[in-house]
Amino acid sequence: MENQQALEILAFTDPDGSAERAFRADLELTRQFGVRGFPTVNLRFGERALLLRGYQNFEAMQAVIETLSEGALQWRAPTPDADNLLGFLRSFGRAAPVELARVFDLSAIDLERLLAGLEAAGTIRRVAAGNGCFWAPLDSRLACDPVTGLCAV
């Protein structure tokens, strides 16, 4: 029933059929891997692969990636400065403070200082969302809706 409703919506919003083809390809992958829940992540490194089911915190994902790659891939936080933070936001369009603190290994106070400086410089803006916010670059060509998570160029 849900798949039929999804296809009906696609027919209305997908005149060339590309979204339906992508949907069907994703559906086939979920069947191949026996995906029954969200989130499910398929990690591959060389010939090795591992399917993770359910929420995984950062430390668990980091450990799995390092183990799967036999140490070839190891987490290294980027230098926590204004240029790197702005580059991250320009690459991804927007990010929540908790994401930025995690990626850059910053305390809430240190992150707030960096964000305040970038906001004062006019390079980023705070976007209210629910009980929190996202930070987004002002000069990004990527526009994202903080409520739906949909982005458009």
C-alpha positions in Angstrom: 0.0 0.0 0.0 2.7 2.5 1.0 4.8 1.6 -2.2 1.7 2.2 -4.3 1.1 5.6 -2.7 4.8 6.5 -3.2 4.6 5.5 -6.9 1.4 7.6 -7.3 3.2 10.6 -5.9 6.2 9.9 -8.2 3.9 9.8 -11.2 2.6 13.2 -10.3 6.1 14.8 -9.6 8.3 12.7 -11.9 7.3 13.2 -15.5 10.5 11.7 -17.0 10.4 8.6 -14.7 14.0 9.1 -13.4 12.8 9.3 -9.7 10.8 6.1 -10.1 13.7 4.3 -11.6 15.9 5.4 -8.7 13.2 4.4 -6.2 12.9 0.9 -7.8 16.7 0.5 -7.8 16.9 1.4 -4.1 14.0 -0.9 -3.4 15.9 -3.8 -5.1 19.0 -3.0 -3.1 17.0 -3.1 0.2 15.6 -6.5 -0.8 19.1 -7.8 -1.8 20.6 -6.9 1.6 17.5 -7.8 3.6 17.0 -4.3 4.9 14.0 -4.2 7.2 14.7 -1.1 9.2 16.1 2.4 9.3 18.8 3.3 9.4 20.8 0.6 7.7 24.3 1.3 6.4 26.4 -0.8 4.1 30.1 -0.1 4.6 32.6 -1.5 2.1 36.4 -1.3 2.0 38.1 -3.3 -0.8 36.6 -6.8 -0.7 35.3 -6.4 2.8 31.8 -5.3 3.7 29.6 -5.0 6.7 25.9 -4.2 7.1 25.1 -2.1 10.1 21.5 -2.1 11.3 19.9 0.6 13.5 21.4 3.8 15.0 25.1 3.7 15.5 26.8 6.5 17.5 29.9 8.2 16.1 32.3 6.1 18.2 30.8 2.8 17.0 30.9 3.9 13.3 34.5 5.1 13.7 35.5 1.7 15.3 33.8 -0.2 12.5 35.4 1.8 9.7 38.8 1.5 11.3 38.4 -2.2 11.8 36.9 -2.8 8.3 39.8 -1.0 6.7 42.3 -2.7 8.9 43.6 0.6 10.1 44.0 2.1 6.6 41.3 4.7 7.5 41.5 6.5 10.8 39.5 9.5 12.1 41.3 12.8 12.2 39.4 15.9 13.1 40.0 18.9 10.8 41.8 21.9 12.3 39.1 23.7 14.2 39.4 27.2 12.7 37.0 29.6 10.9 38.2 28.7 7.4 37.7 25.0 7.9 34.3 25.5 9.5 33.1 27.7 6.7 34.5 25.3 4.1 32.5 22.5 5.8 29.3 24.5 5.7 29.9 25.4 2.1 30.4 21.7 1.3 27.3 20.4 3.1 25.0 23.4 2.9 24.1 23.5 6.6 24.9 21.7 9.9 23.5 21.6 13.4 25.8 22.8 16.2 26.1 19.3 17.6 27.4 18.1 14.2 30.0 20.9 14.0 31.2 20.3 17.6 31.6 16.6 16.8 33.4 17.0 13.5 35.8 19.6 14.7 36.2 18.2 18.3 35.1 21.5 19.8 33.5 22.4 23.1 30.2 24.2 22.9 31.9 27.4 24.1 34.7 27.2 21.5 32.2 26.4 18.7 30.0 29.3 19.7 33.0 31.7 19.5 33.9 30.5 16.0 30.2 30.7 14.8 29.8 34.2 16.3 32.9 35.4 14.5 31.7 33.9 11.1 28.2 35.4 11.7 29.7 38.8 12.5 31.8 38.6 9.3 28.6 38.0 7.3 29.6 34.6 6.0 27.1 32.4 7.8 23.6 32.7 9.2 21.7 30.9 12.0 18.5 29.2 10.7 16.0 28.4 13.5 14.5 24.9 13.3 12.3 23.4 16.0 13.9 23.8 19.4 17.3 24.4 17.9 19.1 25.7 14.8 21.3 25.0 11.8 24.1 27.1 10.6 24.3 27.8 6.8 26.8 29.7 4.6 25.4 33.0 3.2 27.2 32.6 -0.2 26.3 29.0 -0.8 24.6 28.0 -4.0 22.9 25.2 -2.1 19.6 26.2 -0.5 18.3 23.8 2.1 15.0 23.8 4.0 15.8 23.1 7.7 12.3 21.6 8.3 12.2 19.1 5.5 15.9 18.7 4.8 15.3 19.1 1.1 18.0 21.0 -0.8 18.0 22.8 -4.2 20.6 24.4 -6.3 
